[in-house]
């Protein structure tokens, strides 16, 4: 999402807050609960050029959010309890939230775990097994580092030659988003090879970026020993599953579950789809995960869990704790459910295709 779009969204959320509409309509729009998406949790603020800033929040904001939720009467629950509440949405009076963290970043152990432990709040970390082996490819972060090194970015994607100015922060942001979205349209192997080439020409070791940022097996076992922690699968290589053939998608899902179970010595019953939007995971992938007996699986389709919806435990929506929205005001409005109710209404009224461009899905 561009910075201009972010400003528009913030203005709309602020209007809902200051008008009181979110509080007035919350009993009707809030639903039974929400699953929150996090990625990196680190105290350092994002730099001027930081197109992946949406994936980073501070420990301070995480702590404020937990306090805010507890004061508002939410139950903070594990993904096991999410499965129970989704199966029986009318049994519980209080709304719930569950905290989930994708990709197993090392800062989850260093900065996030102490916050969760301080408040006794459960959390779930979804780990791609290639990342734990030290062979992962955080290509969206590599792309950011590569563009930061260029004044002009030259790249060929699926036969299209791009030559994009990148001497200013605004130009770098525009170049990143242009290239990122083109890469999301091509096959995974090609996308990663293109970014690796950009990194190599900039003198960057793209493999070290993942090794430096993501936990290894010993660190994941350390966090798995926490009674508050649940470890879920997140495929082997963090590929968008819908782009893969059936056999490859099945391997990514099944092998990641098996390797995590063997590596941790415990059953793995929860799953997260990489990228998680509608172009990355759909009915085929949901049925694969269901057949493997997962209790839950989460997408990045935006929304809350509402009792009137047909809640599929292996296709659950989530709400991102977004680095662009680190303010309790925005958290309060989003958890009211009002923005999603208005979006649903707009989709029913406005013809499909006229709702504007896609926003950046979570990595």
Secondary structure, DSSP 8 states (H G I E B T S, - for coil): --HHHHHHHHHHHHHHHHTTHHHHHHHHHS-SEEEEEE-EE-SS---SS-TTGGGEE-HHHHHHHHHHHHHTT-EE--HHHHHHHHHTTTS-SS-EEEEEEES-BHHIIIIIHHHHHHHT--EEEEE-HHHHTT----HHHHHHHHHHT-SEEEEEETTEEEEEE-SSHHHHHHHHHHHHHHHTTS-HHHHHHHHHHHHHHTT--HHHHHHHHB--HHHHHHHHTSTTEEEEE--SS---GGGS-HHHHHHHHHHHHHHHHHHHTS---EEE-SS-STTT--HHHHHHHHHTT-SEEEEEEE--B-TTS---TTSEEEEE--GGG-SHHHHHHHHHTHHHHHHHHHHHHS-TT-S--------
